[in-house]
Amino acid sequence: MLQSVARFVRTLAAVAGLVLAAATPSAAQQDTGTAYSPEELVNAGNQFFGQISAGLATVVEKAVADYGQPNGYILGQEGTGAIFGGLRYGEGTLYTRNAGTHRVFWQGPTLGFDIGADGARTMILVYELPSVASIFRRYAGVDGSAYIVGGFGMTVLRSGNSVLVPVRSGVGARLGINVGYLKFTPEPTWNPF
């Protein structure tokens, strides 16, 4: 039994390493005509989250330092639950400078050592998105959580050249690490796969 658990942990660590290697920071985007500045992102986030937060500013500054200025962002809410395997469902609005606003939905499974549930307001920074239609696909990543109430957290998801950086602030209890993906769709669905 212990050998099976150890083998599972090694496999999970190997998958997490591959996903993290794929999510290494890309070069900063140079097109500032369609990109959002850190100040614009923090202002939009503060209006959305309902408070001025040093935590939000710190997370946004870290994302911009690592990935440059995003060419879009999503404001929405999501709910998650996990007992080793889990599910995440969310909905929000994608904001872009050159293509307007669009309603989006996301859902996805997770697998790992992860127990708990939470509800969160979410700001997703969107990098290297060539068109609105290209958001509708799967983005893989690794997530680690350890909290009983709330706070701001950041993860990185990647699909091809596009990178999504979800910034979450929510309430719940969560402990663990998991590997999973988010699938974005133009309509709501209960199917996370």
Order of alpha helices (4+ residues) and beta strands (2+ residues): alpha-alpha-alpha-beta-beta-beta-beta-beta-beta
